[in-house]
Amino acid sequence: MNLNHQELQNLRHLIGSHQVTERKLNFYADESQDPQCKQIFSQSAKSASQTIQKLMSFLG
């Protein structure tokens, strides 16, 4: 798949945003005292990580 410059920039931005989100969610999970909140944050971080991997697959 050939991506143009704009598409590559958009992917880079999306990947970066999801990486920041994943780090924040993992931090919140680590800091959370409530098990239910911890689980929600952890699951959301995992989802962000999976999205990063999907986006990275477009880069070849």
Backbone torsions as a table, in degrees:
resi	resn	phi	psi	omega
1	MET	NA	129.6	177.4
2	ASN	-100.8	124.5	179.0
3	LEU	-108.2	141.6	176.6
4	ASN	-82.6	175.3	-176.1
5	HIS	-58.5	-44.0	-178.9
6	GLN	-63.6	-41.7	178.5
7	GLU	-64.6	-40.2	177.0
8	LEU	-63.7	-41.1	178.1
9	GLN	-63.7	-42.6	178.8
10	ASN	-62.8	-43.2	177.6
11	LEU	-62.0	-44.0	179.4
12	ARG	-59.6	-42.9	179.1
13	HIS	-65.1	-45.6	-179.8
14	LEU	-63.9	-43.2	179.4
15	ILE	-62.8	-45.7	179.2
16	GLY	-60.6	-42.4	179.5
17	SER	-63.2	-42.0	179.5
18	HIS	-69.7	-33.0	177.1
19	GLN	-64.7	-43.2	177.7
20	VAL	-63.4	-44.2	179.1
21	THR	-60.9	-43.9	179.6
22	GLU	-60.9	-45.0	179.6
23	ARG	-62.1	-43.1	179.6
24	LYS	-63.8	-45.4	-179.1
25	LEU	-63.9	-39.2	176.4
26	ASN	-65.0	-38.2	177.0
27	PHE	-63.2	-46.6	179.5
28	TYR	-61.2	-40.2	178.7
29	ALA	-63.5	-42.3	179.9
30	ASP	-65.3	-35.2	-176.3
31	GLU	-86.0	-17.4	-175.1
32	SER	-71.8	136.9	176.7
33	GLN	-92.7	-25.7	-177.8
34	ASP	-82.5	123.0	-177.6
35	PRO	-59.7	-36.6	-179.6
36	GLN	-68.0	-42.5	177.2
37	CYS	-64.3	-43.4	179.3
38	LYS	-57.6	-43.5	-179.7
39	GLN	-65.7	-42.9	-179.9
40	ILE	-62.9	-46.2	178.9
41	PHE	-62.4	-42.4	-179.8
42	SER	-64.2	-43.4	178.9
43	GLN	-64.7	-39.3	179.2
44	SER	-67.4	-38.4	176.7
45	ALA	-63.5	-41.1	178.2
46	LYS	-63.2	-40.6	177.5
47	SER	-62.3	-42.5	177.9
48	ALA	-62.3	-40.5	178.9
49	SER	-63.3	-42.0	178.5
50	GLN	-64.4	-38.1	178.1
51	THR	-65.8	-39.9	177.0
52	ILE	-58.1	-46.1	-179.3
53	GLN	-62.8	-39.8	178.3
54	LYS	-64.3	-44.0	179.7
55	LEU	-65.0	-39.6	179.6
56	MET	-63.6	-29.8	-179.0
57	SER	-64.0	-24.1	178.2
58	PHE	-72.9	-17.7	-179.5
59	LEU	-82.8	-9.4	175.8
60	GLY	93.2	NA	NA
